[in-house]
Amino acid sequence: MPTFMGQHFLGIDNMAKESAARCLKENGEPDDYLCVACLYALMDDKPMAVRHLELAIEKGFNSWYVLRDHPWLKSLKGYTDYEALLKKYLK
């Protein structure tokens, strides 16, 4: 689990956001974007979560069922932009 997820679970979300941004700047792998999307979904920031899912896909992430079934993305279910993203890639 990335450091920023641990920080979130400890309740230090501002530090988690900073760590997530640093992670993306230093690594920027598709899975990193997925983890950041999970962070934002857990913080109930749906627009930022979906944006990071889009960036993950742009970077090459293609595990579509992970996007649909990941437990940390549950809060996105029913959110229009998330549902549109799933519809676009899950056929």
C-alpha positions in Angstrom: 0.0 0.0 0.0 1.4 3.4 -0.9 2.4 5.7 1.9 -0.4 8.1 1.1 -3.1 5.5 1.7 -1.7 4.9 5.1 -1.7 8.6 5.8 -5.4 8.7 4.7 -6.3 6.0 7.1 -4.5 7.8 9.9 -6.6 10.9 9.1 -3.9 13.1 7.7 -5.5 13.7 4.3 -3.6 16.9 3.5 -0.3 15.1 3.9 -1.8 12.1 1.9 -2.6 14.5 -1.0 0.9 15.9 -1.0 2.4 12.4 -0.9 0.2 11.2 -3.7 1.2 14.2 -5.9 4.9 13.4 -5.1 4.3 9.7 -6.0 2.9 10.7 -9.4 5.7 13.1 -10.1 8.4 10.6 -9.2 6.8 7.5 -10.6 3.7 8.1 -12.7 3.0 4.5 -13.5 -0.6 3.5 -14.4 -1.0 1.7 -11.1 0.1 4.8 -9.2 -2.8 6.7 -10.8 -5.2 4.0 -9.8 -4.0 4.2 -6.2 -4.4 8.0 -6.2 -7.9 7.5 -7.7 -8.7 5.2 -4.8 -7.4 7.8 -2.3 -9.7 10.4 -3.7 -12.6 8.0 -3.8 -12.1 7.1 -0.2 -12.0 10.9 0.6 -15.3 11.2 -1.4 -13.8 13.5 -4.0 -15.5 11.9 -6.9 -14.3 14.3 -9.7 -10.7 13.9 -8.7 -11.0 10.1 -8.4 -12.5 9.8 -11.9 -9.9 12.2 -13.3 -7.1 10.0 -11.9 -8.8 6.9 -13.3 -8.8 8.6 -16.7 -5.1 9.4 -16.3 -4.4 5.8 -15.4 -6.1 4.7 -18.6 -4.1 7.3 -20.6 -0.9 5.9 -19.1 -1.9 2.3 -20.1 -4.0 0.9 -17.3 -6.3 -1.7 -18.8 -7.6 -3.9 -16.0 -11.2 -2.8 -16.6 -12.7 -5.1 -14.0 -10.4 -3.7 -11.3 -11.9 -0.3 -12.1 -15.4 -1.8 -11.7 -14.8 -4.0 -8.7 -12.1 -2.4 -6.6 -13.5 -2.0 -3.1 -12.0 1.4 -2.5 -13.8 2.7 -5.6 -17.3 1.7 -4.2 -18.2 5.3 -3.4 -18.1 6.1 -7.1 -20.9 3.7 -8.0 -23.8 5.7 -9.4 -21.6 8.7 -10.1 -22.4 9.7 -13.7 -18.8 10.3 -14.8 -17.6 7.0 -13.3 -20.5 5.1 -14.9 -19.7 6.7 -18.2 -16.1 5.7 -17.9 -17.0 2.1 -17.2 -19.5 2.0 -20.0 -16.8 3.2 -22.4 -14.3 0.5 -21.5 -16.4 -2.4 -20.3 -18.3 -3.8 -23.2 
